[in-house]
Amino acid sequence: MLSVSQLGGSGGVGAAVAGSSSNGSSSTAAAAASAAASAQLRQKYMDIIDHGNKHPQTVQQNLHLLRKTILMEGLPLESEEEIKDRRSDSSSQCSLRGLVWKILLGIRDLEPDRYLELLERGQSDQYQKIRKDISRTFMKDAEFSQSVSQDKLSRCLNAFVHSCQERGSNISYVQGMNVICGAFLYVLPELDAFNCFQTLVYQYCYLYLEPKISGVHTALKILDTVLEFVDPELFGYLKSKSYDSVLLTHAILSIGTSTPPLGELLHLWDFYFAFGIHLNVISTISRLLLMRDTLLAHPSPCSLFRSLPDLDAETIINLSLSIIRQLPDELYELLVDHPVFEISGTSQEEEY
C-alpha cells in the first residue's frame, strides 16, 4: 500500500466546506461559495471514479490520485440527496463516501444471492449477544438512529456470524463489531455495508478480531514504542503514574468508534481506508498528544483514558502525519504489518 509520506505535503484534510459569517448577506455569500466548492470537489471525485471505471488498466495511478485527493482535500459534505436517501428505509444508492470506501477496500462483486441465503438462516448462535449490543450502538447519535434501524444492524451481524461459520473461521461476533458494522450501514446500503464490513475484518484487521486479539496486543506495544519515541517526557510521566497501554484497548479494538462524534469518525476512516488501518495506532497517539498538557497536570492521568475527548479528525490527521514522518522505517513497517501479520516477540497469552 502507498505510504502517506510518499504523497508529501502538510495540507489539511478537513471537509471542503468553510464556516459562515454572522452577517446575513455575508452568511448567504459564504454559504453559496461553500456549496459551489463542495459541488466542485464532488465532481472531482466523480471524475476520478469514472476514469477508473473506463480505464481499469490504470488502477494504481487512479488509486494514487484518489488517496492524494482524500489527504489534501478531504471528502465534501453529504448532499441533500444523500442525506435523504440515507434516512430512507429502502436506501439503495451509494453515497460518494460509500463509493470511495468500496474502491479503497477493493469491493467488486457484492454477491447479493449469497447475502440473501445468509439472511434466510435467521438468528445466529450469537443473536442474544448481538441483540444486547445493537441497542447501545451510537445510542447518543440521533442521526444514526434515524438512519440505521436495529433490524438492519441485527441482520448484517447475524449474517456475518453465519458467514464466519461457513468459512470455518475462528472469528465470530465480539462486542465492538456492532459499532464498526453500524458505521458502514450509516454510509452504505445494507448489502454494500455487509461486504465492506466482512472485507475489513478478514483482509485488513483480522488479528484485531480473532479470539486472542493478537493484533491489538501488538498495536498496544507499538503504541508504547512510538509514544516514547515522539514524546519521552509524556511517556515517562504516564509510566510513573501506573500507566499501562491496556487502558487504551478500546480505542484500538474499536478502530475509533468508541468516541464521538460519528461525523468526525467517518473522516478518520477516509484516512484509514486510503492509507491503512494501522494508522489508528498513530491517531490514538495523536489524541494523547492533544491531551498532553492536561495529562501532565493531572495527578491520575490514566483515569482520563476511560473517556477520551471527542474526535477532531483534521487535527488528529495532521498531527498523525507529523508523527509518521519522524518514525524509523523499521518501526513504520512493523506498524503497517501488525493488523494482519503475526509479529514475533509479542505476547498473545492474555485476552482483554
Stockholm file with secondary structure:
# STOCKHOLM 1.0

chainA/1-352         MLSVSQLGGSGGVGAAVAGSSSNGSSSTAAAAASAAASAQLRQKYMDIIDHGNKHPQTVQQNLHLLRKTILMEGLPLESEEEIKDRRSDSSSQCSLRGLVWKILLGIRDLEPDRYLELLERGQSDQYQKIRKDISRTFMKDAEFSQSVSQDKLSRCLNAFVHSCQERGSNISYVQGMNVICGAFLYVLPELDAFNCFQTLVYQYCYLYLEPKISGVHTALKILDTVLEFVDPELFGYLKSKSYDSVLLTHAILSIGTSTPPLGELLHLWDFYFAFGIHLNVISTISRLLLMRDTLLAHPSPCSLFRSLPDLDAETIINLSLSIIRQLPDELYELLVDHPVFEISGTSQEEEY
#=GR chainA/1-352 SS CCCHHHHCCCCCCCCSCCCCCSSHHHHHHHHHHHHHHHHHHHHHHHHHHHHHHHCGGGHHHHHHHHHHHHHHHCCCCCCHHHHHHHHSTTCCCCCHHHHHHHHHHTCCCCCHHHHHHHHHTCSCTTHHHHHHHHTTTTTTCHHHHHHSCHHHHHHHHHHHHHHHHHHTCSCCCCTTHHHHHHHHHHHSCHHHHHHHHHHIIIIISHHHHSTTCHHHHHHHHHHHHHHHHHCHHHHHHHHHTTCCGGGGHHHHHTTTTTSSCHHHHHHHHHHHHHHCTTHHHHHHHHHHHHTHHHHHHCSSGGGGGGSCCCCCHHHHHHHHHHHHHHSCHHHHHHHHHTTTSCCTTCCCSCCC
#=GC SS_cons         CCCHHHHCCCCCCCCSCCCCCSSHHHHHHHHHHHHHHHHHHHHHHHHHHHHHHHCGGGHHHHHHHHHHHHHHHCCCCCCHHHHHHHHSTTCCCCCHHHHHHHHHHTCCCCCHHHHHHHHHTCSCTTHHHHHHHHTTTTTTCHHHHHHSCHHHHHHHHHHHHHHHHHHTCSCCCCTTHHHHHHHHHHHSCHHHHHHHHHHIIIIISHHHHSTTCHHHHHHHHHHHHHHHHHCHHHHHHHHHTTCCGGGGHHHHHTTTTTSSCHHHHHHHHHHHHHHCTTHHHHHHHHHHHHTHHHHHHCSSGGGGGGSCCCCCHHHHHHHHHHHHHHSCHHHHHHHHHTTTSCCTTCCCSCCC
//
